[in-house]
Amino acid sequence: MADSTAEKVPTVIADGVDIVYRVNGTGAGRGSATAALNRILRRERAEKASGVRRVHAVRDVSFVAYRGEAIGLIGTNGSGKSTLLKAVAGLLPVENGRIYTDGQPSLLGVNAALMSDLTGERNVHLGGLAMGMSREEIRARYQEIVDFSGINEKGDFITLPMRTYSSGMGARLRFSIAAAKDHDVLLVDEALATGDRSFQRRSEARIRELRKHAGTVFLVSHNNKSIRDTCDRVLWLERGELRMDGPTDEVLKEYEAFTGDKAAKPKPRPAAAAKPASGDRAAKVPLPS
């Protein structure tokens, strides 16, 4: 038992993290460059005078992620999931608290920074370089990346500019590039919601492979089945607060009761003449004030 504990290596530590957005009020965006500079230099005073509103997106969130874990982030819209991922990736500053990482976090869609005017082929090379892959590694994995994305299944799209791709095709190519490299910490935001079920299965299998190579994966998704199939631990954020952290089945059970989500257990369609019983609706649990 002591040995298994000793093997747990922390990769991400969030310690009392607060993240605050500042939103300009009506008319606060206008004015001269000098006025803008004065607002920056006198931020607190300017916020009161110009109507800048503080939006507390994440509140006092703490957790420790370990090497080899796949962690799902769930919560209703606006709960702070994507904001927290960006902060872990180092793209957003924290107002209070600290985030410590062991290794380089890679946020899917940022590290693989693709350009719409270039072909998919060229973007595979640029995305690979942006993630730190060598040219030799990219050449060796190029065909695997294209095949994994599936964008050539209905034509030679890899030779076309990315602006001609659908949003789903672009997202699949980004995921395929990011998944071609083993990561210290991989942050995936809704990538498994794109594509057909075949692509989702390949993506889930690849995430399991990444875990075996000593990486840590964070997955934001509104698809509870993807979370169940991929993650062994879940963080549930609600209104920016960490409401629950634990094994996937336990957290999802509470979350589905909270949201009334029955997607994982579809009901047969009632007959046209049948009327739904009054007790069929799931009770909504009110948020704490």
N, C-alpha and C positions, 0 to 999 in steps of 0.2 A: 504493500500500500504506500509505503514511504517512497519507493522507487517510482511509482506512477506519478506521484506529486512532484518529485524532483525533475521528471521529464517535461513538465509543463513549462514552456518558455513563453513569456509575455512578448507580444508583438505590438500591441496598441494599448496604451493606458490613458483613459480619460478621467481627469480628476476635477470634479466640480465645475464642469464646463458650462459657461453662459455664452450665447451668441446673440448679438443685438444688431438688427438692421435699422438704419436711419432713413426715413422716408420723408421727402420734401412735401410740405403742405402746399396749398393752392398759392401760386404766384412765387414760390420760393426758388423756382428754377430760373427766373429771369433776373437780369441785372448785368452790370459790367464785370469784367474779369477781376477788377480791384475789389468789388463787393464780394465776389466769390472767394477771393483770397482772404479777405477779412473774416468771412464766415468760417473758413477752415482754421485760421489762427485763433479765433475766439469761439470755438465750437459750442461750449456750453451756453454762452450768452446768445449766440446765433440761433441755437435750437429753440430757445424760448422766444426770441424776437421774430423769427421767420416762420414759425409753425412747423419745425421739423419734428416728426413723430418717431418715437423709439418703439420698434417692434421686437419684442423678446421672443426670438424664434426657438431657442434652446435654453432650458433652465436647469442648472445644477445637475448635469448628467455625469455620472461616474460609472465606469465599467473597465474590466481588463479582458482583452482578447488574447488567445494563446495560439501558438503555431500549430497548424493542422486543423484548426476549427473552420467551419463554414457557418457564418452568423447571419441570420435573416433580420432585416429591419422592417417592421410593420407599423402601421398606424393610419388613421384616416387622413384625407388630404389636408395639407398645411400643418402636419404634426411635427415637422422638423427633420424628417428622415434624410432628404437630399442635402439639407443645410449641414447636418452633422457629418455626412460623408465628405463634403467639400472641406470642412474644417480638418478632418482627419488627413485629407490629402494635402493640407497646407495651403489651400486656395482661399480660405476665409479666416480672418483673425478671430480669436476668442476674446470676449469682453472680460471674463473672469475665468479662473481655473487654468489648467494646462492639459495639453495632449502630447504624450510621448510615444514615439514610434521606433521600432527596431527594424531598420531597413527602409527602403523607399516605397511609400504607398503609391499605387497607380490607379487613378480614377478613370474608368472606362469612358472613352469619348473625349478625354482631355489629353492623355498621354498619346493616344493614337489620333493626333490632330490632323484631320484630313482636309483637303482643299477641293472645293466643288468644281473648279475649272480644270483640274487634272484628272487623268484617267484613273480608274480603279487600280490598274496595274502599278502606276506611278505612286499612288497613295499607299499601296501595300509597302513599298520600299520606304517612303517617307515616314509612315506610321511606325514601321519596325525600327528605323533609326531613332525616332523620337523616344522610343521605349528603351533605347540602349542596346539594341541588337546590332551585331556586326553585319557588314554587307554579305559575308559568307553565310551567316546564319539565315539571313532573309532569303537568299537564293535557294538555300537548302529546304526552307519551309514554305516557299512561295506557293507551290501547287497545292500543298496541304491547306494553306490559308484559303485559297480560292475555292477548293472543293468543299471545305468546311462551311463557308458562307453560303454556298448554294446559289450564288447570284448568276452563274453561267448555265444553270439548268435549262433556261428558256432562251438562250442566245449568248453571244459573245459580249456580255455587258462589261466584262473586266477591262476591255479596251476602249470603253466609252467614258466621257467625262462624268464625274460623280453627280453633277447637277441634273443628269438625265435619270438618276436613280430615284426610286420611291423612298420614302422615309424608312420603311422597313428594310429595304435592301442596304441602305447606308448604315443602319444600326447593326445589321448582321455582319457587314464587312468590318465595322469597328470592333465588334466583339471577337470576330475571328482573328483579327490582327493582335488584339490584346491577349487572347487566349493562347497564342502561339508561343508565348514566353512564360517561363516560370516566374512568379512574382513573390516578393516578400509579403506584401499586402495588396490584394486586388479588391477594388471597390467597384461594384457593378450596380448601376442604377437603372432598373426596369429593362435591361437588355433582353431578358427571357420572355418579355411580353411581345416581342416582335417575331415574325415568321410563323411558319406552321408548326404543328406538333412535332414533326420530325426534327426540325432545327432546334426546338426547345429541348428535346431529348438529348441531342448531341451536345448542347450547351451545358445541360445538367451533368452529363457524363464528364465533360471537360473540367468542370468545377471540381468534381470529385477527384480527378487526376491531379489538379493543382494542389489540393489539400495533401495528397500523398507525397508531394515533393516539398513538404515542410512549409508551405505557404499558408496564409490566412485569407479567407474570402469573406467579404461583406456583400450581401445581396439585398437591395431594396426592391420590393415587388408587391403589387396588389393581388397577385395570383397565389393564393394560399397553397395550392397544390404544388407549385414550383418550390415554395418554401419548404413544404413537407418532404419533397423528393430530394432536396439539395442540402438542407441545413440541419444541423443537430442542436442548434441553440438559436434563440430568438430574443431580440430586444424590441419591446413594444413601446413606442413613443406616442404620447397623446398631449396635444397643446404644448409641445416642447419639453415635456417632462417624461422621464423614464418610468413608465407605469409598471413594467414587469420585465424580468430578465431570467430566463430559465430554459429547460428542455423544450424543443419545438412543439411537441404534442400538447404539453401543459399550457404553454403560452397561447397557442392558436385556439385551444378550446375556450379559454377565457376571452380572447379577442373576438371570436365568432359569436359568443354569447353577448358580448358588448355591442357588436354591430348588427346582430341579427343576420349574419352572413350564412346562407344555406347553399352557397355555390358548390361546396365540396360534396353535398348530398342532394342532388337534384330530385325534385318530386315529379311523379308522372303528371302529365297535363290532365286536368279534370275534364269531364264531359261538358259539352257546351251548355247543357241544361242545368248542370250542377252548380250550386251556389257555395262559395267558400264559407266554412264555419267561422263564426266570429272569433274563436280562440286560436285560429291558425297563425295570426300575426305574431312575430317574435317581439317580445317586450324590449323596448329601448331603455338602456341603462343611462340615467342622466349623468353628465360629467360633473365631477366635484367643482364647486364654486371656488 
